[in-house]
Amino acid sequence: MVIKNNKVDIFSHLFQFSQNVDVQGFILKLFPSVGDQVVVQISLMIINALSKIKSVILNSLVELLLNF
């Protein structure tokens, strides 16, 4: 029971973190001299990857809760 609660907490924190990430700000700090179009393209790639990760997290959480 403790292990399952810890997994839920980890999934919850990862999901909240992914919701609050400032992707464009992060890209601009890493590459301050790139153009706006490059920032948008890189941001979209990162947001897409985060969306896939969130999907895996939510699917795992649902599976965990159904097996509880």
N, C-alpha and C positions, 0 to 999 in steps of 0.2 A: 504494500500500500504506500509506503514512504517513497519507494522508487518511482511509482507512477505519479505521485504528486510532484516530485522533483522534475520529471519529464514534462509535465504540464507547465510548471513554472518556467522551465527553459524555453519551451515552445512559445509561451506567452511573451517572454522577454525578447526573444528573437523576432517575433512578429511585430511587436511594438517598435523595436529598433528599426526594422525595415520600413515601417510606416513613416518614421520621422527623419529619415536620412535626406540631407540636402545634397542631391547628386550633382547638380550643376555647380553649386558652391565648391564641392569637393574637386570637381574637374578643373574649375578655374584656379584653385589653389595649387593644384599639381602642374597645370599648364597655363600660366597666366597670359601667354602671348598668342594663344590659338584663337581662331575666329569663332564667331557665334555659331556658325553652321557645324563646325567640328564639335563644339561643346554640346549642341543639341543631339548630334548623331551618337556621340559617346554616351551621353545621358540616357538616350533611348535604349541603347544596348544594355546598360547597367540596370535600368528600370525593368527591362524585359527579363533579365537574369534574376533580379530580385522577385519578380512576380512568379517565376517558375519555382524559386526556392520557397516562397510563401505558400504556393500550392502544395508542395511536398509537405511542408510543416502542417498545414491545415488537414491534409489527408491523413497524415500520421496521427494527429491529435484526434481526429474522428475515429480512426481505427483503435486508438488507445482507449478512448471513452466507450466505444462499443464492446470492447473486450474486458472492460472493468467489471 
